[in-house]
Amino acid sequence: MARQLTKLGYLDVKKTLFMLCDLQDKFRPGMKMFDPVVKNTAKLLQAGKILDVPLIVTEHYPEKLGRIVKDLDISHAKGVYPKTLFSMMIPDVQRKIEELYGPQGPETVVLFGLESHICLEQTAMDLLNKGYTVHVAADCSVSRTQEDRKFALERLKQYGCFVTTSENVIFKLMRDKQHPAFDKVRHLVRDPSVDTELAKL
């Protein structure tokens, strides 16, 4: 029954994993929506930290492309992994997921970062192939062009991902105003998320 609920879009804090893909400084100049996406990602990461959702982070070819942007607090990450594979699902990441969740893995993965049509999309495909339910936080995901971003999000829906937003994820994880962390999290969502022009896509 629990997995049936997650297939409907439910998020359970104890069965959810956050995955942040390659949001690195060197990509900033070439991406119009980079800074708005970073601001929304900062909120989502902070909420995840408060709610104790495990986080895995990758950096694509960091010796040339730099590290995750300093605007983001990833101090609570269970691991930060360099990679050259476009997908995040390198052996070290797969081992960490099994270490955290056992051989069955998490029920749901919330995925965000860049680029939507390359690393994010290929990661989502690998996660779906393993039977996980995938939520892609669209307002925390970016490509160099809005066209690539738009069609990537459309394809991700076709594959069976839930294409969602940072606030939707946060409120699904809490579910109730009586959640013990609500007072801490509500300060993060007092102001609306930064517009990343999704409505124009």
Solvent accessible surface area in square Angstrom, and as a share of the most:
residue,aa,sasa,rsa
1,M,169,0.75
2,A,45,0.35
3,R,93,0.34
4,Q,115,0.51
5,L,69,0.34
6,T,6,0.03
7,K,109,0.46
8,L,131,0.65
9,G,3,0.03
10,Y,91,0.35
11,L,4,0.02
12,D,57,0.30
13,V,31,0.18
14,K,177,0.75
15,K,73,0.31
16,T,0,0.00
17,L,0,0.00
18,F,2,0.01
19,M,0,0.00
20,L,0,0.00
21,C,0,0.00
22,D,1,0.00
23,L,0,0.00
24,Q,0,0.00
25,D,58,0.30
26,K,128,0.54
27,F,38,0.16
28,R,72,0.26
29,P,121,0.76
30,G,50,0.48
31,M,8,0.04
32,K,144,0.61
33,M,14,0.06
34,F,1,0.00
35,D,66,0.34
36,P,25,0.16
37,V,0,0.00
38,V,5,0.03
39,K,126,0.53
40,N,2,0.01
41,T,0,0.00
42,A,34,0.27
43,K,22,0.10
44,L,0,0.00
45,L,1,0.01
46,Q,63,0.28
47,A,1,0.01
48,G,0,0.00
49,K,77,0.33
50,I,50,0.26
51,L,10,0.05
52,D,113,0.59
53,V,3,0.02
54,P,27,0.17
55,L,1,0.00
56,I,0,0.00
57,V,0,0.00
58,T,0,0.00
59,E,5,0.02
60,H,26,0.12
61,Y,86,0.33
62,P,21,0.13
63,E,131,0.59
64,K,126,0.53
65,L,45,0.22
66,G,22,0.22
67,R,148,0.54
68,I,11,0.06
69,V,1,0.01
70,K,187,0.79
71,D,82,0.43
72,L,11,0.05
73,D,55,0.28
74,I,34,0.17
75,S,91,0.59
76,H,41,0.18
77,A,23,0.18
78,K,94,0.40
79,G,14,0.13
80,V,55,0.31
81,Y,33,0.13
82,P,84,0.53
83,K,9,0.04
84,T,102,0.60
85,L,95,0.47
86,F,102,0.42
87,S,6,0.04
88,M,0,0.00
89,M,9,0.04
90,I,21,0.11
91,P,86,0.54
92,D,65,0.33
93,V,0,0.00
94,Q,66,0.29
95,R,148,0.54
96,K,37,0.16
97,I,4,0.02
98,E,96,0.43
99,E,127,0.57
100,L,56,0.28
101,Y,29,0.11
102,G,23,0.22
103,P,122,0.77
104,Q,113,0.50
105,G,5,0.05
106,P,1,0.01
107,E,16,0.07
108,T,0,0.00
109,V,0,0.00
110,V,0,0.00
111,L,0,0.00
112,F,0,0.00
113,G,0,0.00
114,L,3,0.01
115,E,12,0.06
116,S,0,0.00
117,H,38,0.17
118,I,48,0.24
119,C,9,0.05
120,L,0,0.00
121,E,12,0.05
122,Q,73,0.33
123,T,0,0.00
124,A,0,0.00
125,M,91,0.41
126,D,54,0.28
127,L,0,0.00
128,L,46,0.23
129,N,133,0.68
130,K,100,0.42
131,G,38,0.37
132,Y,18,0.07
133,T,7,0.04
134,V,0,0.00
135,H,0,0.00
136,V,0,0.00
137,A,0,0.00
138,A,4,0.03
139,D,9,0.04
140,C,0,0.00
141,S,0,0.00
142,V,0,0.00
143,S,3,0.02
144,R,148,0.54
145,T,61,0.36
146,Q,40,0.18
147,E,113,0.50
148,D,55,0.28
149,R,0,0.00
150,K,65,0.28
151,F,102,0.42
152,A,0,0.00
153,L,13,0.06
154,E,66,0.30
155,R,81,0.30
156,L,0,0.00
157,K,119,0.51
158,Q,145,0.64
159,Y,83,0.31
160,G,46,0.45
161,C,9,0.05
162,F,63,0.26
163,V,44,0.26
164,T,15,0.09
165,T,54,0.31
166,S,0,0.00
167,E,45,0.20
168,N,61,0.31
169,V,0,0.00
170,I,0,0.00
171,F,90,0.38
172,K,66,0.28
173,L,7,0.03
174,M,8,0.04
175,R,172,0.63
176,D,78,0.41
177,K,138,0.59
178,Q,144,0.64
179,H,46,0.20
180,P,133,0.84
181,A,14,0.11
182,F,36,0.15
183,D,84,0.43
184,K,135,0.57
185,V,0,0.00
186,R,95,0.35
187,H,97,0.43
188,L,47,0.23
189,V,21,0.12
190,R,156,0.57
191,D,103,0.53
192,P,115,0.72
193,S,37,0.24
194,V,60,0.34
195,D,104,0.54
196,T,4,0.02
197,E,35,0.16
198,L,49,0.24
199,A,106,0.82
200,K,155,0.66
201,L,56,0.28
